[in-house]
Amino acid sequence: MQLTVRYFAGARAAAGRTEETASAGRSLDALVDELAARHGDRLATVLKAASFLIDGVACHDRQAPLPAGVTVDVLPPFAGG
């Protein structure tokens, strides 16, 4: 059971890829911890400030289990206006 993680802007640069898969069924916080461990300090720093969309909807409950098949978008803070 998998989910898709897509990286944008600075998160993409820090992860070194545009997307990847991860195991479903755990919380966003647990997923973020795994991604930081997988890719190192540079991505961990970005993840601390990032916003997350789950199938295009802002995630407000970081402890809710992520079901299989969803897409998690990692959106770092954007500069400009």
PyMOL Python script that loads the backbone (N, CA, C, O; Angstrom):
from pymol import cmd

cmd.read_pdbstr("""\
ATOM      1  N   MET A   1       0.844  -1.169   0.000  1.00  0.00           N
ATOM      2  CA  MET A   1       0.000   0.000   0.000  1.00  0.00           C
ATOM      3  C   MET A   1       0.894   1.239   0.000  1.00  0.00           C
ATOM      4  O   MET A   1       1.641   1.489   0.946  1.00  0.00           O
ATOM      5  N   GLN A   2       0.798   1.991  -1.067  1.00  0.00           N
ATOM      6  CA  GLN A   2       1.700   3.115  -1.285  1.00  0.00           C
ATOM      7  C   GLN A   2       0.937   4.425  -1.455  1.00  0.00           C
ATOM      8  O   GLN A   2      -0.257   4.436  -1.751  1.00  0.00           O
ATOM      9  N   LEU A   3       1.648   5.510  -1.262  1.00  0.00           N
ATOM     10  CA  LEU A   3       1.178   6.839  -1.593  1.00  0.00           C
ATOM     11  C   LEU A   3       2.275   7.525  -2.384  1.00  0.00           C
ATOM     12  O   LEU A   3       3.412   7.054  -2.413  1.00  0.00           O
ATOM     13  N   THR A   4       1.943   8.626  -3.022  1.00  0.00           N
ATOM     14  CA  THR A   4       2.905   9.374  -3.826  1.00  0.00           C
ATOM     15  C   THR A   4       3.223  10.683  -3.123  1.00  0.00           C
ATOM     16  O   THR A   4       2.324  11.376  -2.647  1.00  0.00           O
ATOM     17  N   VAL A   5       4.499  11.016  -3.059  1.00  0.00           N
ATOM     18  CA  VAL A   5       4.958  12.302  -2.526  1.00  0.00           C
ATOM     19  C   VAL A   5       5.519  13.093  -3.697  1.00  0.00           C
ATOM     20  O   VAL A   5       6.406  12.620  -4.408  1.00  0.00           O
ATOM     21  N   ARG A   6       4.993  14.309  -3.896  1.00  0.00           N
ATOM     22  CA  ARG A   6       5.505  15.193  -4.949  1.00  0.00           C
ATOM     23  C   ARG A   6       6.160  16.401  -4.295  1.00  0.00           C
ATOM     24  O   ARG A   6       5.615  16.992  -3.363  1.00  0.00           O
ATOM     25  N   TYR A   7       7.330  16.754  -4.794  1.00  0.00           N
ATOM     26  CA  TYR A   7       8.101  17.875  -4.264  1.00  0.00           C
ATOM     27  C   TYR A   7       8.057  19.055  -5.232  1.00  0.00           C
ATOM     28  O   TYR A   7       8.111  18.872  -6.448  1.00  0.00           O
ATOM     29  N   PHE A   8       7.959  20.256  -4.688  1.00  0.00           N
ATOM     30  CA  PHE A   8       7.925  21.464  -5.495  1.00  0.00           C
ATOM     31  C   PHE A   8       9.012  22.435  -5.037  1.00  0.00           C
ATOM     32  O   PHE A   8       9.357  22.492  -3.857  1.00  0.00           O
ATOM     33  N   ALA A   9       9.544  23.200  -5.998  1.00  0.00           N
ATOM     34  CA  ALA A   9      10.515  24.289  -5.759  1.00  0.00           C
ATOM     35  C   ALA A   9      11.675  23.813  -4.883  1.00  0.00           C
ATOM     36  O   ALA A   9      12.344  22.837  -5.222  1.00  0.00           O
ATOM     37  N   GLY A  10      11.918  24.491  -3.764  1.00  0.00           N
ATOM     38  CA  GLY A  10      13.050  24.167  -2.899  1.00  0.00           C
ATOM     39  C   GLY A  10      13.003  22.766  -2.318  1.00  0.00           C
ATOM     40  O   GLY A  10      14.046  22.174  -2.042  1.00  0.00           O
ATOM     41  N   ALA A  11      11.810  22.231  -2.130  1.00  0.00           N
ATOM     42  CA  ALA A  11      11.695  20.854  -1.640  1.00  0.00           C
ATOM     43  C   ALA A  11      12.202  19.876  -2.695  1.00  0.00           C
ATOM     44  O   ALA A  11      12.851  18.882  -2.370  1.00  0.00           O
ATOM     45  N   ARG A  12      11.904  20.165  -3.953  1.00  0.00           N
ATOM     46  CA  ARG A  12      12.393  19.321  -5.051  1.00  0.00           C
ATOM     47  C   ARG A  12      13.918  19.344  -5.095  1.00  0.00           C
ATOM     48  O   ARG A  12      14.554  18.303  -5.257  1.00  0.00           O
ATOM     49  N   ALA A  13      14.499  20.522  -4.952  1.00  0.00           N
ATOM     50  CA  ALA A  13      15.961  20.637  -4.960  1.00  0.00           C
ATOM     51  C   ALA A  13      16.579  19.897  -3.773  1.00  0.00           C
ATOM     52  O   ALA A  13      17.601  19.227  -3.921  1.00  0.00           O
ATOM     53  N   ALA A  14      15.966  20.016  -2.607  1.00  0.00           N
ATOM     54  CA  ALA A  14      16.513  19.374  -1.406  1.00  0.00           C
ATOM     55  C   ALA A  14      16.380  17.853  -1.457  1.00  0.00           C
ATOM     56  O   ALA A  14      17.257  17.136  -0.976  1.00  0.00           O
ATOM     57  N   ALA A  15      15.286  17.362  -2.038  1.00  0.00           N
ATOM     58  CA  ALA A  15      15.081  15.911  -2.136  1.00  0.00           C
ATOM     59  C   ALA A  15      15.849  15.305  -3.310  1.00  0.00           C
ATOM     60  O   ALA A  15      16.143  14.110  -3.322  1.00  0.00           O
ATOM     61  N   GLY A  16      16.169  16.146  -4.298  1.00  0.00           N
ATOM     62  CA  GLY A  16      16.874  15.651  -5.468  1.00  0.00           C
ATOM     63  C   GLY A  16      15.988  14.864  -6.423  1.00  0.00           C
ATOM     64  O   GLY A  16      16.480  14.063  -7.218  1.00  0.00           O
ATOM     65  N   ARG A  17      14.688  15.093  -6.344  1.00  0.00           N
ATOM     66  CA  ARG A  17      13.740  14.399  -7.218  1.00  0.00           C
ATOM     67  C   ARG A  17      12.415  15.142  -7.218  1.00  0.00           C
ATOM     68  O   ARG A  17      12.159  15.972  -6.346  1.00  0.00           O
ATOM     69  N   THR A  18      11.582  14.842  -8.190  1.00  0.00           N
ATOM     70  CA  THR A  18      10.279  15.498  -8.261  1.00  0.00           C
ATOM     71  C   THR A  18       9.205  14.734  -7.507  1.00  0.00           C
ATOM     72  O   THR A  18       8.260  15.331  -6.991  1.00  0.00           O
ATOM     73  N   GLU A  19       9.346  13.417  -7.440  1.00  0.00           N
ATOM     74  CA  GLU A  19       8.378  12.618  -6.684  1.00  0.00           C
ATOM     75  C   GLU A  19       8.967  11.269  -6.329  1.00  0.00           C
ATOM     76  O   GLU A  19       9.986  10.838  -6.870  1.00  0.00           O
ATOM     77  N   GLU A  20       8.275  10.611  -5.386  1.00  0.00           N
ATOM     78  CA  GLU A  20       8.651   9.268  -4.963  1.00  0.00           C
ATOM     79  C   GLU A  20       7.457   8.626  -4.278  1.00  0.00           C
ATOM     80  O   GLU A  20       6.459   9.293  -4.007  1.00  0.00           O
ATOM     81  N   THR A  21       7.555   7.351  -4.003  1.00  0.00           N
ATOM     82  CA  THR A  21       6.493   6.661  -3.282  1.00  0.00           C
ATOM     83  C   THR A  21       6.949   6.381  -1.859  1.00  0.00           C
ATOM     84  O   THR A  21       8.141   6.336  -1.556  1.00  0.00           O
ATOM     85  N   ALA A  22       5.945   6.193  -0.993  1.00  0.00           N
ATOM     86  CA  ALA A  22       6.201   5.850   0.406  1.00  0.00           C
ATOM     87  C   ALA A  22       5.042   4.974   0.881  1.00  0.00           C
ATOM     88  O   ALA A  22       4.006   4.898   0.221  1.00  0.00           O
ATOM     89  N   SER A  23       5.218   4.331   1.999  1.00  0.00           N
ATOM     90  CA  SER A  23       4.172   3.476   2.556  1.00  0.00           C
ATOM     91  C   SER A  23       3.027   4.314   3.091  1.00  0.00           C
ATOM     92  O   SER A  23       3.240   5.348   3.723  1.00  0.00           O
ATOM     93  N   ALA A  24       1.811   3.858   2.832  1.00  0.00           N
ATOM     94  CA  ALA A  24       0.608   4.527   3.330  1.00  0.00           C
ATOM     95  C   ALA A  24       0.262   3.978   4.713  1.00  0.00           C
ATOM     96  O   ALA A  24       0.899   3.048   5.210  1.00  0.00           O
ATOM     97  N   GLY A  25      -0.766   4.579   5.322  1.00  0.00           N
ATOM     98  CA  GLY A  25      -1.288   4.061   6.583  1.00  0.00           C
ATOM     99  C   GLY A  25      -0.742   4.703   7.828  1.00  0.00           C
ATOM    100  O   GLY A  25      -1.137   4.336   8.935  1.00  0.00           O
ATOM    101  N   ARG A  26       0.146   5.642   7.680  1.00  0.00           N
ATOM    102  CA  ARG A  26       0.660   6.339   8.868  1.00  0.00           C
ATOM    103  C   ARG A  26       0.384   7.823   8.733  1.00  0.00           C
ATOM    104  O   ARG A  26      -0.123   8.281   7.710  1.00  0.00           O
ATOM    105  N   SER A  27       0.717   8.562   9.759  1.00  0.00           N
ATOM    106  CA  SER A  27       0.405   9.990   9.801  1.00  0.00           C
ATOM    107  C   SER A  27       1.365  10.803   8.935  1.00  0.00           C
ATOM    108  O   SER A  27       2.433  10.330   8.547  1.00  0.00           O
ATOM    109  N   LEU A  28       0.959  12.024   8.646  1.00  0.00           N
ATOM    110  CA  LEU A  28       1.836  12.947   7.921  1.00  0.00           C
ATOM    111  C   LEU A  28       3.112  13.195   8.711  1.00  0.00           C
ATOM    112  O   LEU A  28       4.199  13.236   8.133  1.00  0.00           O
ATOM    113  N   ASP A  29       2.994  13.360  10.029  1.00  0.00           N
ATOM    114  CA  ASP A  29       4.203  13.577  10.838  1.00  0.00           C
ATOM    115  C   ASP A  29       5.172  12.398  10.708  1.00  0.00           C
ATOM    116  O   ASP A  29       6.382  12.603  10.609  1.00  0.00           O
ATOM    117  N   ALA A  30       4.657  11.179  10.708  1.00  0.00           N
ATOM    118  CA  ALA A  30       5.525  10.004  10.551  1.00  0.00           C
ATOM    119  C   ALA A  30       6.143   9.972   9.157  1.00  0.00           C
ATOM    120  O   ALA A  30       7.313   9.620   9.005  1.00  0.00           O
ATOM    121  N   LEU A  31       5.368  10.336   8.144  1.00  0.00           N
ATOM    122  CA  LEU A  31       5.902  10.393   6.788  1.00  0.00           C
ATOM    123  C   LEU A  31       7.009  11.434   6.690  1.00  0.00           C
ATOM    124  O   LEU A  31       8.052  11.173   6.090  1.00  0.00           O
ATOM    125  N   VAL A  32       6.793  12.608   7.271  1.00  0.00           N
ATOM    126  CA  VAL A  32       7.805  13.671   7.244  1.00  0.00           C
ATOM    127  C   VAL A  32       9.093  13.197   7.912  1.00  0.00           C
ATOM    128  O   VAL A  32      10.185  13.467   7.412  1.00  0.00           O
ATOM    129  N   ASP A  33       8.975  12.496   9.034  1.00  0.00           N
ATOM    130  CA  ASP A  33      10.165  11.958   9.712  1.00  0.00           C
ATOM    131  C   ASP A  33      10.913  10.981   8.804  1.00  0.00           C
ATOM    132  O   ASP A  33      12.142  11.014   8.741  1.00  0.00           O
ATOM    133  N   GLU A  34      10.185  10.118   8.105  1.00  0.00           N
ATOM    134  CA  GLU A  34      10.825   9.159   7.201  1.00  0.00           C
ATOM    135  C   GLU A  34      11.528   9.872   6.048  1.00  0.00           C
ATOM    136  O   GLU A  34      12.658   9.530   5.698  1.00  0.00           O
ATOM    137  N   LEU A  35      10.854  10.865   5.459  1.00  0.00           N
ATOM    138  CA  LEU A  35      11.450  11.591   4.335  1.00  0.00           C
ATOM    139  C   LEU A  35      12.715  12.331   4.767  1.00  0.00           C
ATOM    140  O   LEU A  35      13.698  12.360   4.027  1.00  0.00           O
ATOM    141  N   ALA A  36      12.696  12.924   5.952  1.00  0.00           N
ATOM    142  CA  ALA A  36      13.879  13.616   6.467  1.00  0.00           C
ATOM    143  C   ALA A  36      15.023  12.632   6.685  1.00  0.00           C
ATOM    144  O   ALA A  36      16.170  12.937   6.358  1.00  0.00           O
ATOM    145  N   ALA A  37      14.727  11.464   7.229  1.00  0.00           N
ATOM    146  CA  ALA A  37      15.762  10.450   7.445  1.00  0.00           C
ATOM    147  C   ALA A  37      16.300   9.925   6.114  1.00  0.00           C
ATOM    148  O   ALA A  37      17.490   9.637   5.990  1.00  0.00           O
ATOM    149  N   ARG A  38      15.427   9.804   5.132  1.00  0.00           N
ATOM    150  CA  ARG A  38      15.803   9.271   3.827  1.00  0.00           C
ATOM    151  C   ARG A  38      16.695  10.237   3.051  1.00  0.00           C
ATOM    152  O   ARG A  38      17.617   9.805   2.358  1.00  0.00           O
ATOM    153  N   HIS A  39      16.430  11.544   3.160  1.00  0.00           N
ATOM    154  CA  HIS A  39      17.111  12.525   2.305  1.00  0.00           C
ATOM    155  C   HIS A  39      18.050  13.477   3.045  1.00  0.00           C
ATOM    156  O   HIS A  39      18.773  14.231   2.394  1.00  0.00           O
ATOM    157  N   GLY A  40      18.067  13.470   4.352  1.00  0.00           N
ATOM    158  CA  GLY A  40      19.043  14.252   5.086  1.00  0.00           C
ATOM    159  C   GLY A  40      18.593  15.627   5.565  1.00  0.00           C
ATOM    160  O   GLY A  40      17.433  16.019   5.437  1.00  0.00           O
ATOM    161  N   ASP A  41      19.573  16.339   6.123  1.00  0.00           N
ATOM    162  CA  ASP A  41      19.309  17.607   6.809  1.00  0.00           C
ATOM    163  C   ASP A  41      18.732  18.687   5.907  1.00  0.00           C
ATOM    164  O   ASP A  41      17.894  19.476   6.344  1.00  0.00           O
ATOM    165  N   ARG A  42      19.169  18.731   4.664  1.00  0.00           N
ATOM    166  CA  ARG A  42      18.688  19.789   3.770  1.00  0.00           C
ATOM    167  C   ARG A  42      17.169  19.687   3.588  1.00  0.00           C
ATOM    168  O   ARG A  42      16.464  20.691   3.699  1.00  0.00           O
ATOM    169  N   LEU A  43      16.668  18.487   3.312  1.00  0.00           N
ATOM    170  CA  LEU A  43      15.225  18.331   3.169  1.00  0.00           C
ATOM    171  C   LEU A  43      14.534  18.472   4.518  1.00  0.00           C
ATOM    172  O   LEU A  43      13.440  19.032   4.586  1.00  0.00           O
ATOM    173  N   ALA A  44      15.137  17.986   5.581  1.00  0.00           N
ATOM    174  CA  ALA A  44      14.529  18.123   6.912  1.00  0.00           C
ATOM    175  C   ALA A  44      14.258  19.585   7.239  1.00  0.00           C
ATOM    176  O   ALA A  44      13.217  19.909   7.809  1.00  0.00           O
ATOM    177  N   THR A  45      15.177  20.462   6.887  1.00  0.00           N
ATOM    178  CA  THR A  45      14.988  21.901   7.125  1.00  0.00           C
ATOM    179  C   THR A  45      13.813  22.439   6.320  1.00  0.00           C
ATOM    180  O   THR A  45      13.003  23.210   6.835  1.00  0.00           O
ATOM    181  N   VAL A  46      13.719  22.035   5.063  1.00  0.00           N
ATOM    182  CA  VAL A  46      12.604  22.474   4.214  1.00  0.00           C
ATOM    183  C   VAL A  46      11.282  21.952   4.765  1.00  0.00           C
ATOM    184  O   VAL A  46      10.298  22.690   4.806  1.00  0.00           O
ATOM    185  N   LEU A  47      11.247  20.698   5.186  1.00  0.00           N
ATOM    186  CA  LEU A  47      10.014  20.097   5.678  1.00  0.00           C
ATOM    187  C   LEU A  47       9.475  20.796   6.918  1.00  0.00           C
ATOM    188  O   LEU A  47       8.262  20.832   7.125  1.00  0.00           O
ATOM    189  N   LYS A  48      10.352  21.350   7.744  1.00  0.00           N
ATOM    190  CA  LYS A  48       9.908  22.057   8.950  1.00  0.00           C
ATOM    191  C   LYS A  48       9.062  23.279   8.610  1.00  0.00           C
ATOM    192  O   LYS A  48       8.173  23.645   9.380  1.00  0.00           O
ATOM    193  N   ALA A  49       9.324  23.911   7.475  1.00  0.00           N
ATOM    194  CA  ALA A  49       8.608  25.135   7.096  1.00  0.00           C
ATOM    195  C   ALA A  49       7.563  24.896   6.007  1.00  0.00           C
ATOM    196  O   ALA A  49       6.833  25.817   5.642  1.00  0.00           O
ATOM    197  N   ALA A  50       7.483  23.684   5.490  1.00  0.00           N
ATOM    198  CA  ALA A  50       6.624  23.396   4.341  1.00  0.00           C
ATOM    199  C   ALA A  50       5.152  23.291   4.732  1.00  0.00           C
ATOM    200  O   ALA A  50       4.803  23.045   5.887  1.00  0.00           O
ATOM    201  N   SER A  51       4.306  23.487   3.725  1.00  0.00           N
ATOM    202  CA  SER A  51       2.879  23.183   3.814  1.00  0.00           C
ATOM    203  C   SER A  51       2.656  21.899   3.028  1.00  0.00           C
ATOM    204  O   SER A  51       3.442  21.554   2.145  1.00  0.00           O
ATOM    205  N   PHE A  52       1.582  21.200   3.355  1.00  0.00           N
ATOM    206  CA  PHE A  52       1.307  19.916   2.722  1.00  0.00           C
ATOM    207  C   PHE A  52      -0.132  19.866   2.225  1.00  0.00           C
ATOM    208  O   PHE A  52      -1.063  20.262   2.926  1.00  0.00           O
ATOM    209  N   LEU A  53      -0.289  19.376   1.013  1.00  0.00           N
ATOM    210  CA  LEU A  53      -1.611  19.129   0.451  1.00  0.00           C
ATOM    211  C   LEU A  53      -1.786  17.624   0.315  1.00  0.00           C
ATOM    212  O   LEU A  53      -0.873  16.916  -0.112  1.00  0.00           O
ATOM    213  N   ILE A  54      -2.970  17.145   0.683  1.00  0.00           N
ATOM    214  CA  ILE A  54      -3.308  15.738   0.520  1.00  0.00           C
ATOM    215  C   ILE A  54      -4.396  15.687  -0.549  1.00  0.00           C
ATOM    216  O   ILE A  54      -5.522  16.131  -0.325  1.00  0.00           O
ATOM    217  N   ASP A  55      -4.051  15.147  -1.698  1.00  0.00           N
ATOM    218  CA  ASP A  55      -4.966  15.143  -2.851  1.00  0.00           C
ATOM    219  C   ASP A  55      -5.519  16.543  -3.120  1.00  0.00           C
ATOM    220  O   ASP A  55      -6.705  16.703  -3.410  1.00  0.00           O
ATOM    221  N   GLY A  56      -4.648  17.557  -3.023  1.00  0.00           N
ATOM    222  CA  GLY A  56      -5.014  18.924  -3.362  1.00  0.00           C
ATOM    223  C   GLY A  56      -5.678  19.720  -2.259  1.00  0.00           C
ATOM    224  O   GLY A  56      -6.043  20.875  -2.476  1.00  0.00           O
ATOM    225  N   VAL A  57      -5.847  19.138  -1.077  1.00  0.00           N
ATOM    226  CA  VAL A  57      -6.503  19.812   0.042  1.00  0.00           C
ATOM    227  C   VAL A  57      -5.483  20.010   1.165  1.00  0.00           C
ATOM    228  O   VAL A  57      -4.724  19.099   1.497  1.00  0.00           O
ATOM    229  N   ALA A  58      -5.476  21.222   1.748  1.00  0.00           N
ATOM    230  CA  ALA A  58      -4.540  21.517   2.841  1.00  0.00           C
ATOM    231  C   ALA A  58      -4.732  20.526   3.990  1.00  0.00           C
ATOM    232  O   ALA A  58      -5.858  20.217   4.381  1.00  0.00           O
ATOM    233  N   CYS A  59      -3.634  20.045   4.511  1.00  0.00           N
ATOM    234  CA  CYS A  59      -3.660  19.082   5.614  1.00  0.00           C
ATOM    235  C   CYS A  59      -3.651  19.834   6.939  1.00  0.00           C
ATOM    236  O   CYS A  59      -2.726  20.593   7.228  1.00  0.00           O
ATOM    237  N   HIS A  60      -4.692  19.614   7.742  1.00  0.00           N
ATOM    238  CA  HIS A  60      -4.784  20.270   9.054  1.00  0.00           C
ATOM    239  C   HIS A  60      -4.619  19.279  10.203  1.00  0.00           C
ATOM    240  O   HIS A  60      -4.356  19.689  11.334  1.00  0.00           O
ATOM    241  N   ASP A  61      -4.766  17.995   9.937  1.00  0.00           N
ATOM    242  CA  ASP A  61      -4.604  16.969  10.969  1.00  0.00           C
ATOM    243  C   ASP A  61      -3.400  16.117  10.612  1.00  0.00           C
ATOM    244  O   ASP A  61      -3.503  15.156   9.850  1.00  0.00           O
ATOM    245  N   ARG A  62      -2.267  16.481  11.168  1.00  0.00           N
ATOM    246  CA  ARG A  62      -1.015  15.803  10.833  1.00  0.00           C
ATOM    247  C   ARG A  62      -0.893  14.430  11.486  1.00  0.00           C
ATOM    248  O   ARG A  62       0.084  13.723  11.242  1.00  0.00           O
ATOM    249  N   GLN A  63      -1.867  14.037  12.315  1.00  0.00           N
ATOM    250  CA  GLN A  63      -1.839  12.727  12.968  1.00  0.00           C
ATOM    251  C   GLN A  63      -2.775  11.719  12.305  1.00  0.00           C
ATOM    252  O   GLN A  63      -2.733  10.536  12.642  1.00  0.00           O
ATOM    253  N   ALA A  64      -3.617  12.160  11.372  1.00  0.00           N
ATOM    254  CA  ALA A  64      -4.555  11.252  10.702  1.00  0.00           C
ATOM    255  C   ALA A  64      -3.790  10.312   9.771  1.00  0.00           C
ATOM    256  O   ALA A  64      -2.846  10.740   9.108  1.00  0.00           O
ATOM    257  N   PRO A  65      -4.182   9.044   9.714  1.00  0.00           N
ATOM    258  CA  PRO A  65      -3.518   8.104   8.806  1.00  0.00           C
ATOM    259  C   PRO A  65      -3.719   8.513   7.346  1.00  0.00           C
ATOM    260  O   PRO A  65      -4.806   8.938   6.954  1.00  0.00           O
ATOM    261  N   LEU A  66      -2.674   8.380   6.560  1.00  0.00           N
ATOM    262  CA  LEU A  66      -2.731   8.677   5.128  1.00  0.00           C
ATOM    263  C   LEU A  66      -3.092   7.401   4.380  1.00  0.00           C
ATOM    264  O   LEU A  66      -2.350   6.422   4.446  1.00  0.00           O
ATOM    265  N   PRO A  67      -4.228   7.392   3.664  1.00  0.00           N
ATOM    266  CA  PRO A  67      -4.635   6.172   2.973  1.00  0.00           C
ATOM    267  C   PRO A  67      -3.803   5.892   1.725  1.00  0.00           C
ATOM    268  O   PRO A  67      -3.156   6.786   1.179  1.00  0.00           O
ATOM    269  N   ALA A  68      -3.829   4.668   1.296  1.00  0.00           N
ATOM    270  CA  ALA A  68      -3.136   4.273   0.070  1.00  0.00           C
ATOM    271  C   ALA A  68      -3.731   5.022  -1.112  1.00  0.00           C
ATOM    272  O   ALA A  68      -4.932   5.285  -1.165  1.00  0.00           O
ATOM    273  N   GLY A  69      -2.863   5.359  -2.057  1.00  0.00           N
ATOM    274  CA  GLY A  69      -3.298   5.983  -3.288  1.00  0.00           C
ATOM    275  C   GLY A  69      -3.360   7.494  -3.276  1.00  0.00           C
ATOM    276  O   GLY A  69      -3.554   8.108  -4.325  1.00  0.00           O
ATOM    277  N   VAL A  70      -3.197   8.121  -2.095  1.00  0.00           N
ATOM    278  CA  VAL A  70      -3.245   9.583  -2.063  1.00  0.00           C
ATOM    279  C   VAL A  70      -1.935  10.166  -2.576  1.00  0.00           C
ATOM    280  O   VAL A  70      -0.911   9.488  -2.654  1.00  0.00           O
ATOM    281  N   THR A  71      -2.007  11.454  -2.925  1.00  0.00           N
ATOM    282  CA  THR A  71      -0.817  12.203  -3.317  1.00  0.00           C
ATOM    283  C   THR A  71      -0.579  13.280  -2.285  1.00  0.00           C
ATOM    284  O   THR A  71      -1.475  14.064  -1.975  1.00  0.00           O
ATOM    285  N   VAL A  72       0.635  13.319  -1.751  1.00  0.00           N
ATOM    286  CA  VAL A  72       1.034  14.336  -0.781  1.00  0.00           C
ATOM    287  C   VAL A  72       1.959  15.308  -1.492  1.00  0.00           C
ATOM    288  O   VAL A  72       3.033  14.925  -1.955  1.00  0.00           O
ATOM    289  N   ASP A  73       1.542  16.567  -1.580  1.00  0.00           N
ATOM    290  CA  ASP A  73       2.363  17.606  -2.182  1.00  0.00           C
ATOM    291  C   ASP A  73       3.109  18.347  -1.085  1.00  0.00           C
ATOM    292  O   ASP A  73       2.515  18.772  -0.094  1.00  0.00           O
ATOM    293  N   VAL A  74       4.415  18.499  -1.267  1.00  0.00           N
ATOM    294  CA  VAL A  74       5.267  19.221  -0.324  1.00  0.00           C
ATOM    295  C   VAL A  74       5.555  20.603  -0.921  1.00  0.00           C
ATOM    296  O   VAL A  74       6.228  20.728  -1.944  1.00  0.00           O
ATOM    297  N   LEU A  75       5.027  21.636  -0.255  1.00  0.00           N
ATOM    298  CA  LEU A  75       5.137  23.007  -0.755  1.00  0.00           C
ATOM    299  C   LEU A  75       5.960  23.843   0.208  1.00  0.00           C
ATOM    300  O   LEU A  75       5.474  24.202   1.280  1.00  0.00           O
ATOM    301  N   PRO A  76       7.193  24.157  -0.151  1.00  0.00           N
ATOM    302  CA  PRO A  76       7.999  25.006   0.719  1.00  0.00           C
ATOM    303  C   PRO A  76       7.468  26.445   0.654  1.00  0.00           C
ATOM    304  O   PRO A  76       6.715  26.784  -0.259  1.00  0.00           O
ATOM    305  N   PRO A  77       7.855  27.285   1.610  1.00  0.00           N
ATOM    306  CA  PRO A  77       7.443  28.675   1.542  1.00  0.00           C
ATOM    307  C   PRO A  77       7.962  29.305   0.239  1.00  0.00           C
ATOM    308  O   PRO A  77       9.097  29.059  -0.169  1.00  0.00           O
ATOM    309  N   PHE A  78       7.138  30.097  -0.388  1.00  0.00           N
ATOM    310  CA  PHE A  78       7.511  30.758  -1.631  1.00  0.00           C
ATOM    311  C   PHE A  78       7.787  32.224  -1.376  1.00  0.00           C
ATOM    312  O   PHE A  78       7.083  32.858  -0.590  1.00  0.00           O
ATOM    313  N   ALA A  79       8.786  32.767  -2.018  1.00  0.00           N
ATOM    314  CA  ALA A  79       9.117  34.188  -1.905  1.00  0.00           C
ATOM    315  C   ALA A  79       8.385  34.957  -2.999  1.00  0.00           C
ATOM    316  O   ALA A  79       7.943  34.384  -3.994  1.00  0.00           O
ATOM    317  N   GLY A  80       8.272  36.223  -2.799  1.00  0.00           N
ATOM    318  CA  GLY A  80       7.663  37.062  -3.817  1.00  0.00           C
ATOM    319  C   GLY A  80       6.195  37.304  -3.561  1.00  0.00           C
ATOM    320  O   GLY A  80       5.681  37.025  -2.477  1.00  0.00           O
ATOM    321  N   GLY A  81       5.534  37.821  -4.559  1.00  0.00           N
ATOM    322  CA  GLY A  81       4.110  38.087  -4.338  1.00  0.00           C
ATOM    323  C   GLY A  81       3.404  38.366  -5.611  1.00  0.00           C
ATOM    324  O   GLY A  81       2.197  38.610  -5.607  1.00  0.00           O
TER     325      GLY A  81
END
""", "prot")
cmd.dss("prot")
cmd.show_as("cartoon", "prot")
cmd.util.cbc("prot")
cmd.orient("prot")
